[in-house]
Amino acid sequence: MEETTKMICITCPVGCRLEVIHDGPNVIKVTGNGCKKGIDFAVTELRDPRRMFATTVKVKGGIHPLVPVYTEKPVPKGLIFDIVKELRRIELEAPVHIGQVVLKDALGTGINIIASRDLPKKKMVEAKV
């Protein structure tokens, strides 16, 4: 049964307002797109929606208690909250290096979670007596 779904393409900053006529995951017609990327976005969004996301992970002994991390590639949209739950269980030991893999193969997706900045170890200050 054909239905119409409205969505905004997030492929580029233009944000075209798409109207997609489809039968389940089978796209029949896309209108409102300013380029071919809008059609590709609509098809992917109906069949296998994916997103990049960023969050933070706890760090022990660092100059800050958290380090920002991001997905190496877009992950299935339905797994985002489950991946975040996994990341909440992780506590890294400082120092952390930019590009360091924080979580390998997140939930079997083949996608790594990567540290997006360096986080040095906190320097211990000696007490003078």
Secondary structure, 3 states (H helix, E strand, C coil): CCEEEEEECCCCCCCCEEEEEEECCEEEEEECCCCHHHHHHHHHHHHCCEECCEEEEEEECECCCEEEEEECCCEEHHHHHHHHHHHHCCEEECCECCCCEEECCHHHCCCCEEECCCECECCCCCCCC
